[in-house]
Amino acid sequence: MAKKTNKNIIWFIDPVYRQEYVIFFAPTYKKFCEIVKKEINFSPHREEGDENVTGEFNGLTNRGGSLGVIWSSDKTVNLVHELYHACAWTLRNRDIYLTPDAEETYAYYYTFLYRTVMEYVRMNRRKK
């Protein structure tokens, strides 16, 4: 029997920089923590009193590679915000810093991430 896929989790690998990402859509930080622990055995840590947070980016690195972990409470403004953090983390890890000369690289990569994620979101909406 095939494993049921969770429409609130998106996995993909960027073919240009070979960066892997996983995106979790969950309404609360508490729910995100439950899902991310179950899916990838990662326990995010947030300071007490940050109950109103609506998204988060974590860049995980080990000897086997790296994983960009994104949590967003929605598929709109919070997602866009967290995708920027993912973009900046990935490019900085490749020694590409946001300077006037690299501005276009950031813009293209950020657009790529957004389009990729939104295509997954649209595909999942059609499957309903």
N, C-alpha and C positions, 0 to 999 in steps of 0.2 A: 504494500500500500504506500502511495506517495505521501510524503510529509505535507501537511497543509501549510501553505505559506501565509504569513501574517502581512496583511495589506498595510499595516502601520510600520513596517520595517522595510527599508530599501538598502540593498547592497549593490555596490558597483565599483569598478576599477577604472580609473582614468587611464586611457591608453597612451597619452603623451608622457606624463610624468610617472606612470605606473604606481599611482597612489590609490590605495583601497579606502573606501568610505562605507560607513553604515549610518543610516539615518533612522532615528526612532521618533515616531509621532506619538506623543502621550499627553493627556490633558494636564497632568501635574508632575512635579519633580519626583514625588513619592512613587507614582506609577512608572515613570521612566526608570528609576532605580531598580524597581522590581524586574522590569523587562530586560534591562541591560545586564543585570546579574545573571538572569536565566539564559540569555542568548550568547553572551561572550565572556561570562564570568568576570565582569568588571564592576567594581563598586565605586562610583563617583563619590567625591567628598565635597560637601558644601557647608559653609559656616552656618551655625544656628541663626535663626532670624531672617533667613533669605527665602521665606515661603512664597513670596510673590514673583520669584524668578520664572520666566516663561520659555527659556531655552538655554542651551549650553553647548560648548564645543570642547572636546578633549582630544588632544593628539597623543596617541599611544605609540611608543617605540620600543622595540626589543631587537634581539639579534636576528630574528626572522623577517623583520621589516617594520612597517608602520601602518597604523590604522587611524583614520580620522573618524571620530565618533561625534555625531551631531544629535542633539535632542531639540525638538521644537514642539511647542504646545499647539501649533497651528501649521497650516500649509501656505501661509501668506507672510506677513511682516516679520514674525519671529524667525521663520525659516530663512528668509532673505538675509537677516542679520547674522545668523549663525553660519550661513554659507560664506559670508565675507571672512569670518574668522578661519574657516577651513581653507579658503583661497590663500589668505596671507600666510598661514602656517605651512602649507604645502610649498609655496614659492620660496619662503624664507629658508626652508629646509634644503632647498636647491640653490641657495645663495643668490636668490633673486629678490632684491629689496625694493620697496616702493620708493622709487626716485623718479624724477621727470623722464629719464630714459626708459624706465621699466613700466611706466604707467599703462601703456597699451597692453603689455603682457598681463598685468593684473586685470584689466578690463576684459580681455578676451577669456582669460581663465575663469573669472567670476561668472561671466555669461555662460560659458560651457557648463559649469557646475549647476547653475540655475536651470538651464535648458534640459540637462540630463535628468535632474530630479523631477522637474515638472512633467517630463515625458512619462516617467514612471507613475506619477500621480494620475495623469490623464488615462494611462492604460488601465490602472486599477479602478478608476471610476467607470470605465466602459464595461468591465467584467461584472459589475453588480447586476 
